[in-house]
Amino acid sequence: MAGLVGFGLLLEVVPRIGLVSERYAPPTSRILATLAEQAAEQQFWLAVWDTVRTWLLGLAIAVALGVVVGVLVGTIPILRAATSSTIEFLRPIPSVALIPLVVVLYGSTITSTLVLVVYAAFWQVLIQVLHGVADIDPVARDTARSYRLGRWDQVRYLVWPTALPYVVTGVRLAATVALILAITGELVIGSPGLGQEIATARSSGAVPAMYALIVVTGVFGVAANLLTRAAERRALHWHPAMRVEVPA
């Protein structure tokens, strides 16, 4: 918070003393005043809703697919070996490189942005789940086999507790990536949302409005980080990394 306040004060002072033209970098007070004006308009809240809907829906789909595919691939050695090269080929492809393809398939719609969000966030979760499954203690795995635990019981009592810290990390990373791709898709493709409103403000010369909308996306990013970290502490309260020793 101190860093944010300090940056806000710096952005207030720099244009006031003439180091940067207010035309390109309006002071913080003007940005916040414009943001208050935006908040009074229905169009602003519709854009917020479109962005949040695309962001969370894409994140939910990516997490579900990443966990299911990761556990399935990670627990079957033959499948892991058969898909490793494919995963390593597809994973580095930037999601923005798919923009021409999704525009051709779905046009300038929310669906196009949703595809980008799912594609980008999916790899964050999948890779973490694969690492989590690979981190299972060999002794615990052999013990489960010696007790002849079924496939489902192994996933429930062995794979999932081991992979859960990795899954939570993947969700936290995916939340940030999903937000970035949601805004990027709206900005480039022109699908409804805050990104489209930012592009409109830029093209119309409404610089304070553009900065105000950017501030909103930054708030979403901070909120996503705080919420995912809180969820991480709650989901992993039993994990040694989250335990706090009580002094005697």
N, C-alpha and C positions, 0 to 999 in steps of 0.2 A: 504493500500500500504506500509506503514511503517513496518507493521508486516511481510509482504511478503519479503521486502528487508532485514529486520533484520534476518529472517529465512534463506534467501539465503546466507547472510554473515556468519552466524553461520555454515551452511553446507559447506561453503568454507574453514573456518578456522579449524574446528574440524579434518578433515582428513589430513590437511596440517601439523598440529602439532603432529599427530600420535595418537590421542585419539581413532580414529576409522580407520581401514584399508581402504585404497582407493579402495581395491578390492570389498568391500561390500558397501561403501558409498563414491563414487567419489565426488570431489569438484564441486561446482556449476558451475564454469567456464568450466569444462570438460563436464558437463551435457548439458550446453547451446551450446557448440561447437558441441556436438553430435546431438543435436536437429537441429542445422543449417544444418548439413550433411543429417539428415533424411528428412528435408524439401525440399531438392534438388532431392529426389527420388520420382518417380511416385507411388511406392507401399505405401509410407506414406500417400499420399493424397487419394488414393483409400481406405485405411483403415479408414481415417478420414471421408470420404463420407459414408462408410458403417455404421459407428457408428452414425453419425449425422442422417442419413436416418432412421435407426432403432429407435433411440431415439425420434425424432420428430414425426414419423408416429405412434409409440406406444403411445406417449403422446396425439396426436390428437384423436386417437381412444378412449383412456381412458377418456379424457375430454368429448367427445361427449356422450359416453355411461353413464358416471357418472352424467352428467347434466340431460339427458333425464330420466334415471331410477330414479334419486333422486327426480326430480320434480313429476314424476308420482307416485312413492311410497309415497312421503311425503304429497301429497295433497289428497290421498285417505286413510282415517283412517283404513279401513278394510284391505287394502293391506299392510299398514305399520305394523299393528299388526301381519299379517300372515307371513311377511318376516323378522321380527326383529330377531328371533332366528336363522334363516338361515344366515343372514348377520353377526351376532355376532359369528357364528361358522366358516364361511369362511374367514372373515377378518383377524384373527390373523395367519392364515396359512402362513408361510414364502414362498415367491415366489421361493426361491432356492430349496425348498422341492419338487417342481414340475419339476425340471430338468430331473430326470429319465423318467418321463411321457412324457414330450415334446420331448425328444430325441428319445423315442420309436415311437412317432407319426410322427415326422417331421425330425428326424435325426439332424446332425450337420449343420443346415442351419440357415439363418437369421430368418426364420419363427419361429423357436424354441425360439430364443431370443426375438422376437417380442411378442410372447404369454406371456412370463415372464414379459416384460415391461408393457403390457396392464393390466395384472392381478394385478401387484403391484400398478400401478398408479391409476387404477380405484377406488380402495377403498379410496384413499386419497380424490378424488373428491366427491365420493358418500356420504361419511360420512359428509363432509362439507356442501353439498347441503341439506342433511336431517336436519342438525342443522339449516341451514338458513331458510328452510321452516317452521320448528317448531318455529322459532323466530318471526313469523308474529304476529303483535299486534292484540289481540282478538277484540279490538274495531274496528280496520280497517277491519278485516274479517267480523264482523257483519254488518258493514256499507256497504261493498260490497254486502253482501247477501240481505240487505234491499233494495238496489238499483237494485237488481236482475241482477247483472253482470253475464254474461255467464262464462263457464269454461275457455275459452281462454282469455277473458278480465281479469279475476281474475289472471291468470298466468302472463299476460303481465303487468298489472298495480299494482298488489299487491305482488304476489309471487316473481317475478323476481327482482324488486328493493330491496326487503328485503333480498333475498338470494344472490344477486350479490357479496357483500363483502365476503361472505363465499365461493362462487365459485372461486373468485380470489385467496383467500388463499389456497384453494384446488389445484388450478392450480400451484401455486408457490411450494407447497409441492410435488405435483406429478412430476413436472419437475426435481427436485433433485432425487426423487426415481427412475424415469424412466432412468435417466443417470446412476445411480448406477447399476440398473438391466441390462442395455444394456452392460456395461463394464463387469459385472459379468458373464452374459450369454456368451459373446464372450470369456471370460477367461476360463470358465469351460467347456462349450459345444464345443468351437472351431469354432464358426461361424465367418465369416469374420468381421474384425473391429479392433479397437485399442486394445481391450482385447486380441484378438488372437495374435497380434503383441507383446504385453507385455509377453505373455506366451512363444512365440517363442524366444524372447530375453533372457528370464530367463533360458530356457532350454539350450540355446546355450552359456551361460556364458557371453553374451553381457550386462554387468551390466549398463554401461553408457547409452546405448540405451534403456534399460528397464526404467531407471529413467527419461529419456527424454520423453518417451511416457506417463509415469505417470504424468509428468508436464503438458502435453497437456490435459489430462483428468481433471486435476485440473483447468486449464484455462477455459475449457468448463463449469465446475461447477460454477466458479465465474461469467462467462458471463451469464449463465442461471439465476442466482440469480439477477444480475443487470437488465437484460431484463424484468424478471417477475415483479420486483419491479417498474420499469418504466411503464410497462403496467398497474400495479395496480394503480399507481398515476393517469394515464390518464383515466382509466375506472371509477375510483371512485372520480373524481375531484369534483363532487357534494356532496360527502359524508362528514358529519361533521368532521370525523376523518382526512380528507385530507385538510380541509380548514385552511388557515393561516390568523389570524386576522391582519388587517391592522391598525397600530397605527394612532390615530387621529392627 
